[in-house]
Amino acid sequence: MVAAPAVAGWRDLTGHWAESGIAALQAKGIVTGVDQETFLPDAPLTRAQVQRQKHRYADVLSAGEPDPR
């Protein structure tokens, strides 16, 4: 029996060392996957992806939500 994916259906995250951290960031809307079933946790990030994540993180903090770290 295969374990159910823990984060938004991303099958490639199950058992990954960063699964819980990615789950916390996903819950706050800071990170998104490639599609409904794929996150690609070991893929390099582009500058645009890093900037988008930084802006989403700043939005979370400015909304008064707790730091997801």
Buried (B, 14 or more C-beta within 10 A) or exposed (E): EEEEBBBBBBBBBEEBEEBEBBBBBBEBEBBBBEEEEBBEBEEEEEEEEEEBBEEBBEEBEEEEEEEBE
